[in-house]
Amino acid sequence: MALPAADLAIQSESSALPVEEGRKAIAGRSPTRIAFDRLRKDPIAVICFVVVIFFALIAIFSPWVQNLFNVSTDTVLASERVDLATGLPKIGPPNHAFTMDHPFGVAPRSGTDNLAVWIEGCRTSLYLATVATLLSTIIGVTLGLVAGFMGGIADAIISFFTDLFLSFPFLLGALAVAPIISERFGTDIDKLRTVSFYSLVAILVVFGWMGVARLVRGEVLSLREREFVKAARVIGVPTRRILIREILPNLMAPIVVSISLSLPAFVAAEAGLSYLGIGVFGRESWGQTVNGATQYWEIYPLFLLEPVIGIAILVVALNLLGDAIRDAFDPKTRR
């Protein structure tokens, strides 16, 4: 039996209400809000974010974490903790019973607590990678903005130097700088400690800004032809204001993705360079620990596994989180 016209109208209006409400909900959210909602619903992204925050808290509150476990990297009497004949620990895992005094055991020969060294190494590696990522991102974004928007001779010069640095071997440059620093500041331990750290940051920044610059340049080449940019140029808005107020906010998604992918790369690079003897001196780092632990792999594998596992977990979490951020900010991705 056919429904009256009035009932049909009421039914069509009621069925259209949920669709209209859904459209309003979507229309009321910015692309950034949509991206963060997608991240929040991604279990892998949430787990990786928790892991990264865990490592970040350890790095930030390193002294308090060491006090919580009552461990320290201070110099100790080695004979109290290690066998002077073999150099192996007399306490702690894996060769002896577990003890809360040294949950990760102690280092061969020196007897330094491994947990304290691990915490300090986490702090050094994350701090160095964060500083290098921020500086390389600032340089890359600035050069990419200028090259993409200005074009002409500015674009040609910046693109030339970008290609030049991309073609120069990163490892060769690092190996060339390290002996110079050691020879110049090798007699002053305190100065070498500071100089070696910031020289490693400089090496990572010098060879790490090109990818960001290329990414930003490509985005700006597309954005500068958009109507809102052309309108701003027609009414006489200064170039600096167009770059900062009009174009830069539209680059936040690729910049965030670039940062999330640069952090794990710099963490791994610091560990690798420290293993080759080009890293920081006078302070604990995961790379330095790996460098000193390789000779004990067969007789004391825990000494090497602890920093390697820390590096692996942090790098994998950062990479997976970076992939999730990239997918969340990509409107064409549906997961």
HUMOPE-V913583 format. One record per pair of residues at least 24 apart in sequence whose C-alpha atoms are under 10 Angstrom apart, sorted by the first residue. I is the first residue (numbers start at 0). GAP is how many residues later the second one is. D is the distance in Angstrom with one decimal. If there is no record, write none. Layout:
BEGIN
((I	GAP	D) (I	GAP	D))
END
This chain:
BEGIN
((30	222	9.3) (30	297	9.6) (30	298	7.7) (30	299	9.6) (30	300	8.5) (31	220	9.0) (31	221	7.8) (31	296	9.0) (31	297	7.3) (32	296	9.8) (33	294	8.0) (33	295	8.3) (33	297	9.4) (34	218	9.3) (34	289	9.8) (34	290	7.8) (34	291	9.3) (34	292	8.5) (34	293	4.8) (34	294	5.3) (34	295	8.2) (34	296	8.6) (35	289	8.5) (35	292	7.2) (35	293	8.4) (36	291	8.5) (37	286	9.0) (37	287	9.1) (37	289	9.0) (37	290	5.9) (37	291	8.8) (37	296	9.6) (37	297	8.9) (38	282	9.2) (38	285	6.9) (38	286	7.0) (38	287	10.0) (38	288	8.9) (38	289	6.2) (38	290	9.2) (39	288	9.8) (41	282	7.9) (41	286	9.3) (41	293	8.8) (42	281	10.0) (43	273	9.1) (43	276	7.6) (43	277	7.7) (43	280	8.0) (44	272	8.6) (44	273	9.5) (44	275	7.0) (44	276	5.3) (44	277	8.6) (44	278	8.7) (44	279	5.9) (44	280	8.0) (45	275	8.2) (45	278	9.5) (46	270	8.2) (46	273	9.7) (46	274	8.8) (47	265	9.4) (47	266	8.8) (47	268	8.3) (47	269	4.8) (47	270	6.9) (47	271	8.8) (47	272	6.8) (47	273	5.8) (47	274	9.5) (47	276	9.5) (48	268	7.4) (48	269	8.0) (48	271	9.3) (48	272	6.6) (48	273	9.9) (49	267	9.1) (50	262	8.2) (50	263	7.4) (50	265	9.9) (50	266	6.7) (50	267	8.7) (50	270	9.9) (51	261	9.1) (51	262	6.6) (51	263	9.2) (51	264	9.9) (51	265	6.6) (51	266	6.8) (51	269	8.9) (53	260	9.7) (54	64	9.2) (54	67	7.3) (54	68	8.5) (54	71	8.3) (54	255	9.1) (54	258	9.7) (54	259	7.4) (55	66	8.5) (55	67	8.0) (55	70	7.4) (55	71	9.2) (55	258	9.9) (56	66	9.3) (57	61	6.7) (57	62	8.9) (57	64	7.4) (57	65	7.1) (57	68	9.9) (58	60	6.9) (58	61	7.4) (58	62	8.5) (58	63	5.8) (58	64	4.0) (58	65	7.7) (58	66	8.8) (58	67	7.0) (58	68	7.7) (59	62	9.5) (59	63	6.9) (59	66	9.3) (59	67	8.8) (60	58	9.5) (60	62	8.8) (61	54	8.8) (61	57	6.3) (61	58	6.7) (61	59	9.8) (61	60	8.7) (61	61	6.8) (62	53	9.2) (62	56	8.8) (62	57	8.6) (64	51	8.9) (64	54	8.0) (65	49	8.1) (65	50	6.2) (65	51	9.7) (65	53	7.5) (65	54	9.0) (66	49	9.5) (68	31	7.8) (68	32	7.6) (68	33	8.5) (68	34	8.7) (68	46	8.7) (68	47	8.8) (69	30	9.0) (69	31	7.2) (69	32	8.8) (69	46	9.1) (70	29	9.7) (70	30	7.3) (70	31	7.3) (70	32	9.4) (70	41	9.3) (70	42	6.6) (70	43	8.9) (70	44	7.2) (70	45	5.7) (70	46	9.2) (70	48	10.0) (71	30	10.0) (71	40	7.8) (71	41	6.6) (71	42	9.1) (71	43	8.3) (71	44	5.3) (71	45	7.9) (71	47	9.7) (71	48	9.5) (72	38	9.6) (72	39	6.0) (72	40	6.3) (72	41	8.4) (72	42	8.9) (72	43	5.7) (72	44	6.2) (72	45	9.8) (72	46	9.7) (72	47	8.4) (72	210	10.0) (72	211	8.8) (73	38	7.4) (73	39	8.8) (73	42	9.2) (73	43	10.0) (74	35	8.2) (74	36	8.5) (74	37	7.0) (74	38	9.7) (75	34	7.7) (75	35	6.9) (75	36	6.9) (75	37	9.3) (76	33	8.0) (76	34	7.5) (76	35	9.2) (77	28	10.0) (77	29	9.6) (77	30	8.9) (77	31	6.7) (77	32	5.4) (77	33	5.1) (77	34	8.0) (78	30	8.8) (78	31	8.7) (78	32	8.0) (79	31	8.0) (80	24	9.7) (80	25	7.4) (80	26	9.0) (80	27	8.9) (80	28	8.9) (80	29	8.5) (80	30	5.5) (80	31	8.5) (80	32	9.5) (81	24	8.2) (81	25	8.3) (81	26	6.7) (81	27	6.4) (81	28	7.6) (81	29	5.9) (81	30	9.7) (82	25	8.7) (82	26	8.0) (82	28	9.5) (83	24	9.5) (83	25	7.2) (83	26	9.8) (84	24	9.6) (86	24	8.9) (87	208	9.2) (87	211	8.4) (87	212	7.6) (88	211	9.1) (92	207	9.7) (92	209	8.1) (93	206	8.0) (93	207	8.7) (93	208	6.9) (93	209	9.5) (94	204	9.7) (94	205	8.2) (94	207	9.6) (103	198	8.2) (103	199	8.5) (103	202	8.0) (104	197	8.4) (104	198	8.2) (105	196	9.8) (105	197	8.1) (106	182	9.6) (106	185	9.8) (106	186	8.7) (106	189	10.0) (106	193	9.4) (106	195	9.6) (106	196	6.8) (107	184	9.8) (107	185	8.8) (107	188	8.2) (107	192	8.3) (107	195	8.2) (113	175	9.5) (113	188	9.6) (113	189	7.6) (113	192	8.3) (113	193	9.4) (114	191	8.8) (114	192	9.9) (115	168	9.3) (116	166	9.4) (116	167	6.2) (116	168	7.6) (116	169	8.3) (116	172	8.0) (116	190	9.2) (117	166	8.0) (117	167	7.7) (117	168	6.9) (117	171	8.4) (117	188	7.4) (117	189	6.5) (117	192	8.2) (118	165	8.8) (118	166	8.9) (118	167	9.2) (118	188	9.7) (118	191	9.9) (119	163	8.0) (119	164	5.7) (119	165	6.6) (119	166	8.4) (120	150	9.9) (120	162	8.1) (120	163	5.0) (120	164	3.6) (120	165	4.7) (120	166	8.0) (120	167	8.4) (120	168	8.0) (120	186	8.1) (120	189	9.5) (120	190	9.9) (121	145	9.7) (121	162	8.7) (121	163	6.8) (121	164	6.7) (121	185	8.7) (121	188	8.0) (121	189	8.5) (121	192	9.5) (122	161	8.7) (122	162	7.8) (122	163	9.3) (123	73	9.1) (123	143	9.7) (123	146	9.5) (123	156	8.9) (123	159	7.8) (123	160	6.9) (123	161	5.6) (123	162	8.1) (123	163	9.9) (124	141	8.6) (124	142	6.0) (124	143	8.9) (124	144	9.7) (124	145	6.8) (124	146	7.7) (124	155	9.7) (124	159	9.1) (124	160	6.1) (124	161	6.9) (124	162	8.3) (124	186	9.2) (125	137	8.3) (125	138	9.3) (125	140	8.8) (125	141	6.7) (125	144	9.5) (125	159	9.6) (125	188	9.5) (126	74	9.9) (126	140	9.3) (127	69	7.7) (127	70	8.4) (127	72	8.3) (127	73	6.4) (127	76	9.4) (127	135	9.6) (127	138	8.1) (127	139	7.9) (127	142	7.9) (127	152	9.7) (128	71	10.0) (128	72	7.8) (128	75	8.6) (128	76	9.8) (128	133	8.3) (128	134	5.8) (128	135	7.9) (128	136	8.3) (128	137	5.1) (128	138	5.5) (128	139	9.0) (128	140	8.8) (128	141	7.6) (129	71	9.6) (129	129	9.2) (129	132	9.0) (129	133	6.5) (129	134	9.7) (129	136	8.2) (129	137	8.7) (130	67	9.5) (130	70	7.2) (130	71	9.7) (130	73	9.8) (130	74	8.9) (130	132	9.5) (130	135	9.8) (131	66	9.3) (131	68	8.9) (131	69	5.4) (131	70	7.4) (131	71	8.8) (131	72	6.2) (131	73	5.5) (131	74	9.3) (131	76	8.2) (131	77	9.5) (131	130	8.9) (131	131	8.4) (131	134	7.4) (131	135	9.8) (132	68	9.1) (132	71	8.5) (132	72	7.3) (132	75	8.0) (132	76	8.6) (132	125	9.1) (132	126	6.5) (132	127	9.1) (132	128	9.4) (132	129	6.1) (132	130	6.1) (132	131	9.7) (132	132	9.4) (132	133	7.4) (132	134	9.9) (133	71	8.9) (133	75	9.9) (133	125	7.7) (133	128	9.4) (133	129	9.3) (134	66	9.0) (134	67	9.0) (134	69	9.5) (134	70	6.5) (134	71	9.4) (134	73	9.2) (134	74	8.2) (135	65	9.7) (135	66	9.3) (135	68	8.1) (135	69	4.9) (135	70	7.4) (135	71	8.5) (135	72	5.8) (135	73	4.5) (135	74	8.3) (135	75	9.4) (135	76	7.9) (135	77	9.2) (135	123	9.3) (135	126	9.1) (136	68	8.7) (136	71	8.4) (136	72	6.2) (136	73	9.2) (136	74	9.2) (136	75	6.4) (136	76	8.2) (136	118	7.7) (136	119	9.7) (136	121	8.0) (136	122	7.1) (136	125	8.9) (137	71	8.2) (137	74	8.9) (137	75	9.4) (137	117	9.8) (138	66	8.6) (138	67	9.4) (138	69	9.5) (138	70	6.3) (138	71	8.8) (138	73	8.5) (138	74	7.7) (139	65	9.6) (139	68	8.5) (139	69	4.7) (139	70	6.2) (139	71	7.4) (139	72	4.9) (139	73	4.1) (139	74	7.8) (139	75	8.7) (139	76	7.6) (139	77	9.1) (139	115	9.7) (140	68	8.4) (140	69	9.5) (140	70	9.8) (140	71	6.3) (140	72	5.6) (140	73	8.9) (140	74	8.6) (140	75	6.1) (140	76	8.2) (140	107	8.9) (140	110	9.1) (140	114	7.9) (141	70	9.5) (141	71	7.6) (141	74	8.7) (141	75	9.5) (141	101	9.6) (141	106	9.8) (142	66	9.1) (142	67	9.2) (142	69	9.1) (142	70	6.0) (142	71	8.9) (142	73	8.5) (142	74	8.0) (143	65	9.8) (143	66	9.0) (143	67	9.7) (143	68	7.5) (143	69	4.3) (143	70	6.3) (143	71	7.4) (143	72	5.0) (143	73	4.3) (143	74	8.0) (143	75	8.8) (143	76	7.7) (143	77	9.6) (144	68	7.9) (144	69	9.7) (144	70	9.9) (144	71	6.4) (144	72	5.9) (144	73	9.3) (144	74	8.9) (144	75	6.4) (144	76	9.0) (144	98	7.1) (144	99	9.4) (144	102	8.5) (144	103	8.1) (144	106	9.8) (145	67	9.6) (145	70	9.6) (145	71	7.9) (145	74	8.9) (145	93	9.9) (145	94	9.8) (145	97	8.5) (146	66	8.6) (146	67	9.2) (146	69	9.1) (146	70	6.2) (146	71	9.4) (146	73	8.5) (146	74	8.8) (147	65	9.4) (147	66	9.1) (147	68	7.6) (147	69	4.5) (147	70	6.8) (147	71	7.8) (147	72	5.1) (147	73	5.0) (147	74	8.6) (147	75	9.1) (147	76	8.1) (148	68	7.9) (148	69	9.9) (148	70	9.8) (148	71	6.2) (148	72	6.5) (148	73	9.5) (148	74	8.7) (148	75	6.4) (148	76	9.6) (148	90	9.0) (148	93	9.7) (148	94	8.0) (148	98	9.4) (149	70	9.8) (149	71	9.4) (149	74	9.5) (149	89	9.2) (150	66	9.8) (150	70	8.7) (154	62	8.9) (157	52	9.9) (157	55	9.0) (157	56	9.8) (158	51	9.3) (158	54	8.9) (158	55	8.2) (158	58	9.3) (160	49	8.9) (161	45	9.7) (161	47	8.5) (161	48	5.5) (161	49	8.5) (161	51	7.8) (161	52	7.9) (162	47	8.0) (162	51	9.6) (163	46	9.6) (164	41	8.1) (164	42	6.6) (164	43	9.1) (164	44	9.3) (164	45	7.4) (165	41	7.5) (165	42	9.0) (165	43	9.6) (165	44	6.9) (165	45	8.7) (167	39	8.6) (168	38	8.9) (169	33	8.4) (169	34	8.6) (169	36	9.2) (169	37	6.4) (169	38	9.3) (170	32	9.7) (170	36	9.7) (170	98	9.8) (170	102	8.3) (170	107	9.9) (172	30	7.9) (172	33	9.9) (172	34	9.0) (173	25	9.5) (173	26	8.1) (173	28	10.0) (173	29	6.5) (173	30	8.8) (173	33	9.6) (173	99	8.0) (173	104	7.1) (173	105	9.5) (174	98	8.9) (174	101	8.8) (174	102	9.0) (174	103	6.9) (175	102	9.6) (176	26	8.4) (176	101	8.6) (177	25	9.9) (177	99	8.3) (177	100	5.6) (177	101	8.3) (178	98	9.9) (178	99	8.5) (180	97	9.7) (181	96	9.5) (181	99	9.8) (188	92	8.5) (188	93	7.2) (189	91	9.5) (189	92	7.7) (190	90	10.0) (190	91	9.6) (191	88	8.7) (191	89	6.9) (191	90	7.6) (192	87	6.9) (192	88	5.2) (192	89	5.0) (192	90	7.0) (193	86	8.4) (193	87	8.2) (193	88	8.4) (193	89	9.4) (194	85	8.5) (194	86	8.9) (195	82	8.4) (195	83	7.0) (195	84	5.1) (195	85	6.2) (195	86	8.8) (196	82	7.4) (196	83	5.0) (196	84	7.3) (196	85	9.3) (196	86	9.0) (197	82	8.6) (198	79	9.9) (198	80	9.1) (198	81	8.7) (199	69	10.0) (199	70	7.9) (199	73	8.8) (199	74	9.6) (199	78	7.9) (199	79	6.5) (199	80	7.1) (200	65	9.4) (200	69	9.0) (200	78	9.7) (200	79	9.7) (203	61	9.9) (203	62	7.2) (203	65	8.1) (203	66	8.5) (204	61	9.5) (207	54	8.2) (207	57	9.5) (207	58	8.7) (208	53	9.7) (210	47	8.4) (210	51	9.5) (211	42	8.8) (211	43	7.6) (211	45	9.9) (211	46	6.6) (211	47	8.8) (211	50	9.3) (214	36	9.7) (214	39	7.6) (214	40	8.6) (214	43	8.6) (215	32	9.4) (215	35	7.3) (215	36	10.0) (215	38	7.7) (215	39	7.8) (215	42	9.9) (218	28	9.3) (218	31	9.0) (218	32	7.4) (218	35	8.6) (219	27	7.3) (219	28	8.8) (219	30	9.2) (219	31	8.2) (222	24	6.9) (222	25	9.9) (222	27	8.3) (222	28	9.4) (251	77	9.7) (252	72	8.7) (252	73	8.0) (252	75	9.4) (252	76	6.1) (252	77	8.5) (253	71	9.6) (253	72	7.8) (253	75	8.1) (253	76	9.3) (255	66	8.7) (255	69	7.9) (255	70	8.4) (255	73	9.2) (256	64	9.5) (256	65	6.2) (256	66	8.0) (256	67	9.1) (256	68	6.1) (256	69	5.5) (256	70	9.2) (256	71	9.7) (256	72	8.3) (257	64	8.1) (257	67	9.8) (257	68	8.7) (258	63	8.2) (259	58	6.7) (259	59	7.4) (259	60	9.3) (259	61	7.2) (259	62	4.7) (259	63	8.3) (259	64	9.7) (259	65	7.7) (259	66	8.8) (260	54	9.7) (260	57	7.2) (260	58	6.2) (260	59	9.1) (260	60	8.5) (260	61	5.4) (260	62	7.9) (260	64	9.5) (260	65	9.2) (261	56	9.1) (261	57	9.0) (261	60	8.9) (262	51	9.9) (262	52	8.3) (262	55	7.2) (262	56	8.6) (262	59	9.2) (263	47	9.2) (263	48	9.7) (263	50	7.5) (263	51	4.9) (263	52	7.8) (263	53	8.5) (263	54	5.6) (263	55	6.3) (263	56	9.9) (263	58	9.0) (264	50	7.7) (264	53	9.1) (264	54	8.6) (265	49	9.4) (266	44	7.6) (266	45	9.9) (266	47	8.5) (266	48	7.1) (266	51	9.8) (267	43	7.2) (267	44	8.7) (267	46	9.4) (267	47	7.1) (270	36	9.5) (270	37	9.3) (270	40	8.0) (285	24	8.2) (285	25	7.4) (286	24	9.0))
END
